[in-house]
Amino acid sequence: MKKDIFTHSVIAAIMGVLTACQTPELPQTYEQFLDENREKYPVCMDVYLNRDLVAKATPESPIHICLDQQRGRLYADGQVAADWPVTTGMEGRETPTGSFSVIEKKKLYFSTTWGTIVDENDICVVESADSRVDKVPPGGEFLGAKMENWQRLTHDGVGIHTGPVRMNKKLSKGCVRTPGFVADMLFDLTKVGTKVHISQAPEEIWPGLPAEE
């Protein structure tokens, strides 16, 4: 059994984080990963990583986000090098579709738009604050939401960053939340200018991907 192909179940066993996979054998290819998860994919928390392909990835390697599937994929050599769950924008603040470029990168970023508001005694008075709308009381302060591995895609605040991912739930303010170790990998791989394609349905940009039944 090769050790360079991982699902999230292996990482969970090593790091003590969540997993939903109980398969005794690891998939050797992406096709096997899809086949073993046929009953639940894409609605699962499993992550596929092929370290050989990830090692071949460059800042020019395409990253694709599928809103319907709530999955992200990294391609290298025309093959899927990684496939992971994401959480994207909620109703009314949907993640935009289209082709984007990374325009800013910060390992640790604090949002200037989203966060919390505290009063002069550091007591939270607005838990999910929008700095453009919500007022800071006298002596209070707006505290921007912490976003690690921040990669800005739009000038109005949409980006990829580390954040809580909930299975098949669209809960963000428009950003693409990504599991921490995947966000680390992507941050180290990309550069300003790296292309990120966001589509509603997988068939728009992923020809050959098994269609959902």
N, C-alpha and C positions, 0 to 999 in steps of 0.2 A: 504494500500500500504506500503510495507516494505521500511525502510529508509536505509537499509544496503546494497542495491544493486544499483550501480550507473552506468550511462552512462555519456559520456563527456558533454552531454547537461546540466545535473544537475550541474556538476562542473563549467561549463561556466556560468550558471545563478548566482552561488554564487561568482565566482571569476572574472567575466567579461572577460573571455577569449573565444576563438573561439568555435563554435559549429555548427553542421549541422543537429541536430535532433530536430524535432518538435512534437514528439509523446507525447500525454497527459498522458499516463500511463508508468511507468517504468517496464522493463522486470523483472520477478521474478526469472528466471533461465537463464543459458547460452543458452539453447535451444530456449527460448523465445527471447533472445537478437538476436540470429542468425535469427530467424524467422521474427522479426520486421525489421531487416536490410537486408532481403533477396534480395531486388532489388539493393542494393548498396554494400553490404559486399562482399569482404574485402576492396573494394576501398572506404573507408570512414574514417573520422577522429574520429569516435565514440570510446570510451573506455569503456570496461566492467570491473567492479570491484565487487567482492563478498567479503565483509569484513569478513564474517564468515570463508570463506575458506582461505583468506589471513592471518587471525589470526592463522590458523592452519599450515601455511607454515613454513618451517624450511630452514636452509642453504642447506639442502640436497634436497629440492624440485626442480624439474627440470624446467629450463627456456628454451623455444624453440623459435627460430627465423625462420620464413619462408620467403625466399627471393622472391619467386614468388608472394606471397600475400602481402609482406611488412607489416607483422604483427608479434608481439611477444606475447607469452603466458606463463603464470606461472601456474603450476599445483600443486594442494595440494589434498591429499586423492584421487588421481586418477581423479580429476575433474579440469576443467579450473577455476582457481581463478581470473585470470585477462587476458585480451586480449586487445592489444593496437596497434596503428599504429607505424611503424618505418620508418626510411630512412637509406638505406644501400649503399654500394659502387657503384659508377658510372662505366660506361664501361671503361675497362682498369685498374680499381682499385677495382675490385669486392670483396665483402666480402667473405672470404673463407668459405667453408662448412665443416662440421665435428663435432666431439665432442671436446669441449674445457673445460678448467678449469680456473676460475678466478685466476690469478697469481699475481695481484697487485691491491690494492684499495687505492684511494686518493679522499677525498671529493672535493678538488680543485687541478687540475693538469694543467700544461702548457706544451703543446707538444714540444718536442725537434726536431720534423721533420717538422710539418706544422705550418704555421703562416704568418706573414707579415715581410717585411724588410723596415726599415726607414733609411733615411740618417742622416747626422750630425745635421740637423735642425728639426729632428723628422717628416719629410715629407715622406709619404709612397711611396716607389719606386717599390716595388713588393707586390701586394695585396694578391696573393695566392702563397706563397713562399714554396719551398721545400728546407730545410737547407742542404740537401745532394747535391743539384745541383746549386741553386741560390747563387750568391756571395753578401756578405755584403760590401758596399762601405766604404772607409776610414772614420772613425768617426761614421759610422752607427751602426745599431743593428738589430739582428733578434729577433722578438717578437713572442714567441710560442702561438699557439691558446689556448684559455681558454677552459677547459673541466671539467665541474662539474660532480660529482658522477662518477668519472673515475674508470672503472673496466677493467683492461687489460686482454686480452685473448690470445694474441700472443706476442712473443718477438720482432716482427717487427712492432708493433704499432697498432694492431687492438684491439678495445675494445668497451665496451658499455659506453655511457655517455649522459648527457643532451645535447640536440642540437635541432636545428630547424627541424621539420618534415614536409615534403610536401607530399600531398596525392599521393600515388603510384608513387613517384619519387625517383630514385636512384641517390643521389647527393653527398654522402660522399666520403672520400678518402679510404674507406674500413671499417670504424667503423659503429657501430649500433647506430644511433642517436635515442633518446628516449624522449618523452614528460617529462617535468621537474618533475611533481608530481609522475609519474611512476618511473622515474630514482631515485628519493628520496626513494621511497618505496623499490625498488630493492636493492639499496645500503645499506639500513638499514637491509635488510633481509639476504643478502649473506655474505660469508666469503671467504677468500682465499681457493680455492679448490672446490667451488660451480661449478657444471656442467652447461654448456651452450651448447645446441645443435643447430647447424645452418644447415638447409637443404634448397635445392632449392624448393622442392614441399612439401606440407603439408602431403600427404599420406605416405611419407617416414618414418615419425616418429609420426604421429598423426592418427593412425587407428581409425576409427569411426567418424572422423570429416566429416561433410557433404561435398561431393565432389563438386567442381565448375562445373556448367553446361556449 
